[in-house]
Amino acid sequence: MAVYKRGDVWWFKFSWKGELIRESTKQGNKRVAEQIESARKTQLAKGEVGIRDKKPVPALARFAEHDFLPFVRSTSAAKPRTVVFYENSVRNLMGYDKLVGLKMDAITSEVIAGFVAKRRDAGMQVSTINRDLATLRRMFHLAQEWERVTSILPKVRMLPGENQRERVLTSDEELRYLDAAVAIGDGSLRAFDRALEGIRATVRGERPIRPADPFLLRDVVTILLDCGLRPEECHRLKWENIRDGAVEIFKGKRKASRRRVPACARSLAVLAMRKATTASEWVFPSTTKSGHIESSTLKKQHRVALAASGVSSFVIYDLRHTCLTRWAKTMDPFTLMKLAGHADLNTTMHYVHLNDDDVRAAMEKAEVAKGGHKTRHNIENAGSGPLAVRPVLN
């Protein structure tokens, strides 16, 4: 063994493939130093034939805290909602004891199934569980990409039965819902007027608080139905986004989100009324931390409007589906894609939901375009001509 002592520390020196290797063992014991020298030669021999020492595999909790979440916070710094989403999902995953302490290569499909069963027992919706599973799947992909594991991790499958955003409001449902939204605003103003004449105001001198934005639901719903914006894009609108009769989105989920959407007369009237009654930079200001309304702001009024209007349940995001489906009937696909803020036409097609009446109308137009006649006319005249269909007599 080529070990030698320098001061109180043993060093080793040997030649490997014509190269002098000299390193300190940082040890004062000669036998330990010789063992370290032997280990160093073994390491070099393994590297020569492509054998790498196996790296320790991190536990899921450690990988999430020290690798995954710092990566999300740095890459999505401009998207605080995305960061909050992943932080919540990681918190849910860490709440399952059988999962949190396992090393990543020890996680099996059975363990993941146990997590799903626990979330189901807690009453979680399929969509909520799938968001947690999507986070776990991304953690697995990054762990393999960063070579934190050497084995193939199990495939994380999404649960079937998730509610899809495919609801499209009819014109009658839109009318009834907006009437209910207006009634909510009128009701809050009437309640304020009654409070002004009540005992607290007239006798005790307690002045009631005037409703800050009584017709907020009506205005937001109108903009979403007419402009096809994503709800979060609508929430973040500033008056600088309203230019020359159009709504301009400066940034969004993707690069394609930047777009200009001409507004119809109804939306322009709503925007003009709001502009005349607010000094805020936001079109829809609120007392939230961000200064504008959030997705939770309208939840209570939305539930009340659904109950009062008798309209079947839908989520606010369905208004975007409704708008894009209506536009698709008279707009070419590429214009629709641009106005929707999509980079891929396939994505836009997920927002277009045709019913039987739409299909029949399109088929009628196709018949007229190729020089034929409407379907009803063809059926009425099916009894004449060389290819006529004759009725069968029993």
WODASUL-V973238 format. One record per residue. RES is the residue in three letters. SS is DSSP state (hx for helix, st for strand, lp for the rest). BURIAL is + if it has 24 or more other ideal C-beta (glycine too) atoms within 12 Angstrom, else -. Layout:
RES;SS;BURIAL + RES;SS;BURIAL
This chain:
MET;lp;- + ALA;lp;- + VAL;st;+ + TYR;st;- + LYS;st;- + ARG;st;- + GLY;lp;- + ASP;lp;- + VAL;st;- + TRP;st;+ + TRP;st;+ + PHE;st;+ + LYS;st;- + PHE;st;- + SER;st;- + TRP;st;- + LYS;lp;- + GLY;lp;- + GLU;st;- + LEU;st;- + ILE;st;- + ARG;st;- + GLU;st;+ + SER;st;- + THR;st;+ + LYS;st;- + GLN;st;- + GLY;lp;- + ASN;lp;- + LYS;hx;- + ARG;hx;- + VAL;hx;- + ALA;hx;+ + GLU;hx;- + GLN;hx;- + ILE;hx;+ + GLU;hx;+ + SER;hx;- + ALA;hx;- + ARG;hx;+ + LYS;hx;+ + THR;hx;- + GLN;hx;- + LEU;hx;- + ALA;hx;- + LYS;hx;- + GLY;hx;- + GLU;hx;- + VAL;lp;- + GLY;lp;- + ILE;lp;- + ARG;lp;- + ASP;lp;- + LYS;lp;- + LYS;lp;- + PRO;lp;- + VAL;lp;- + PRO;lp;+ + ALA;st;+ + LEU;hx;+ + ALA;hx;+ + ARG;hx;- + PHE;hx;+ + ALA;hx;+ + GLU;hx;- + HIS;hx;- + ASP;hx;+ + PHE;hx;+ + LEU;hx;+ + PRO;hx;- + PHE;hx;+ + VAL;hx;+ + ARG;hx;- + SER;hx;- + THR;hx;- + SER;lp;- + ALA;lp;- + ALA;lp;- + LYS;lp;- + PRO;hx;- + ARG;hx;- + THR;hx;+ + VAL;hx;- + VAL;hx;- + PHE;hx;- + TYR;hx;+ + GLU;hx;+ + ASN;hx;- + SER;hx;+ + VAL;hx;+ + ARG;hx;- + ASN;hx;+ + LEU;hx;+ + MET;hx;+ + GLY;lp;- + TYR;lp;+ + ASP;hx;- + LYS;hx;- + LEU;hx;+ + VAL;hx;+ + GLY;lp;- + LEU;lp;+ + LYS;st;+ + MET;hx;+ + ASP;hx;+ + ALA;hx;- + ILE;lp;+ + THR;lp;- + SER;hx;- + GLU;hx;- + VAL;hx;+ + ILE;hx;+ + ALA;hx;- + GLY;hx;- + PHE;hx;+ + VAL;hx;+ + ALA;hx;- + LYS;hx;- + ARG;hx;+ + ARG;hx;- + ASP;hx;- + ALA;lp;- + GLY;lp;- + MET;lp;- + GLN;lp;- + VAL;hx;- + SER;hx;- + THR;hx;- + ILE;hx;+ + ASN;hx;+ + ARG;hx;+ + ASP;hx;+ + LEU;hx;+ + ALA;hx;+ + THR;hx;+ + LEU;hx;+ + ARG;hx;+ + ARG;hx;+ + MET;hx;+ + PHE;hx;+ + HIS;hx;- + LEU;hx;+ + ALA;hx;+ + GLN;hx;- + GLU;hx;- + TRP;lp;- + GLU;lp;- + ARG;lp;+ + VAL;lp;+ + THR;lp;- + SER;lp;- + ILE;lp;- + LEU;lp;+ + PRO;lp;+ + LYS;lp;- + VAL;lp;+ + ARG;lp;- + MET;lp;- + LEU;lp;+ + PRO;lp;- + GLY;lp;- + GLU;lp;- + ASN;lp;- + GLN;lp;- + ARG;lp;- + GLU;lp;- + ARG;lp;+ + VAL;lp;+ + LEU;lp;+ + THR;lp;- + SER;hx;- + ASP;hx;- + GLU;hx;+ + GLU;hx;+ + LEU;hx;- + ARG;hx;- + TYR;hx;+ + LEU;hx;+ + ASP;hx;- + ALA;hx;+ + ALA;hx;+ + VAL;hx;+ + ALA;hx;+ + ILE;hx;+ + GLY;hx;+ + ASP;hx;- + GLY;hx;- + SER;hx;+ + LEU;hx;- + ARG;hx;- + ALA;hx;- + PHE;hx;- + ASP;hx;- + ARG;hx;- + ALA;hx;- + LEU;hx;- + GLU;lp;- + GLY;lp;- + ILE;hx;- + ARG;hx;- + ALA;hx;- + THR;hx;- + VAL;lp;- + ARG;lp;- + GLY;lp;- + GLU;lp;- + ARG;lp;- + PRO;lp;- + ILE;lp;- + ARG;lp;- + PRO;lp;- + ALA;lp;- + ASP;lp;+ + PRO;lp;+ + PHE;lp;+ + LEU;hx;+ + LEU;hx;+ + ARG;hx;+ + ASP;hx;+ + VAL;hx;+ + VAL;hx;+ + THR;hx;+ + ILE;hx;+ + LEU;hx;+ + LEU;hx;+ + ASP;hx;+ + CYS;hx;+ + GLY;lp;+ + LEU;lp;+ + ARG;lp;+ + PRO;hx;+ + GLU;hx;+ + GLU;hx;+ + CYS;hx;+ + HIS;hx;+ + ARG;lp;+ + LEU;lp;+ + LYS;st;+ + TRP;hx;- + GLU;hx;- + ASN;hx;+ + ILE;st;+ + ARG;st;- + ASP;lp;- + GLY;lp;- + ALA;st;- + VAL;st;+ + GLU;st;+ + ILE;st;+ + PHE;lp;- + LYS;lp;- + GLY;lp;+ + LYS;lp;+ + ARG;lp;- + LYS;hx;- + ALA;hx;- + SER;hx;+ + ARG;lp;- + ARG;st;+ + ARG;st;- + VAL;st;+ + PRO;st;- + ALA;lp;+ + CYS;lp;- + ALA;hx;- + ARG;hx;- + SER;hx;+ + LEU;hx;+ + ALA;hx;- + VAL;hx;+ + LEU;hx;+ + ALA;hx;- + MET;hx;- + ARG;hx;+ + LYS;hx;- + ALA;hx;- + THR;hx;- + THR;lp;- + ALA;lp;- + SER;lp;- + GLU;lp;- + TRP;st;+ + VAL;lp;+ + PHE;lp;+ + PRO;st;+ + SER;lp;+ + THR;lp;- + THR;lp;- + LYS;lp;- + SER;lp;- + GLY;lp;- + HIS;st;+ + ILE;lp;+ + GLU;lp;+ + SER;lp;+ + SER;lp;- + THR;lp;+ + LEU;lp;+ + LYS;hx;- + LYS;hx;- + GLN;hx;+ + HIS;hx;+ + ARG;hx;- + VAL;hx;- + ALA;hx;+ + LEU;hx;+ + ALA;hx;- + ALA;hx;- + SER;hx;+ + GLY;lp;- + VAL;lp;+ + SER;lp;- + SER;lp;- + PHE;lp;+ + VAL;lp;+ + ILE;lp;+ + TYR;lp;+ + ASP;hx;+ + LEU;hx;+ + ARG;hx;+ + HIS;hx;+ + THR;hx;+ + CYS;hx;+ + LEU;hx;+ + THR;hx;+ + ARG;hx;+ + TRP;hx;+ + ALA;hx;+ + LYS;lp;- + THR;lp;- + MET;lp;- + ASP;lp;- + PRO;hx;- + PHE;hx;- + THR;hx;- + LEU;hx;+ + MET;hx;+ + LYS;hx;+ + LEU;hx;+ + ALA;hx;+ + GLY;lp;+ + HIS;lp;+ + ALA;lp;- + ASP;lp;- + LEU;hx;- + ASN;hx;- + THR;hx;- + THR;hx;+ + MET;hx;- + HIS;lp;- + TYR;lp;+ + VAL;lp;+ + HIS;lp;+ + LEU;lp;- + ASN;lp;- + ASP;hx;- + ASP;hx;- + ASP;hx;- + VAL;hx;- + ARG;hx;- + ALA;hx;- + ALA;hx;- + MET;hx;- + GLU;hx;- + LYS;hx;- + ALA;hx;- + GLU;hx;- + VAL;hx;- + ALA;hx;- + LYS;lp;- + GLY;lp;- + GLY;lp;- + HIS;lp;- + LYS;lp;- + THR;hx;- + ARG;hx;- + HIS;hx;- + ASN;hx;- + ILE;hx;- + GLU;hx;- + ASN;lp;- + ALA;lp;- + GLY;lp;- + SER;lp;- + GLY;lp;- + PRO;lp;- + LEU;lp;- + ALA;lp;- + VAL;lp;- + ARG;lp;- + PRO;lp;- + VAL;lp;- + LEU;lp;- + ASN;lp;-
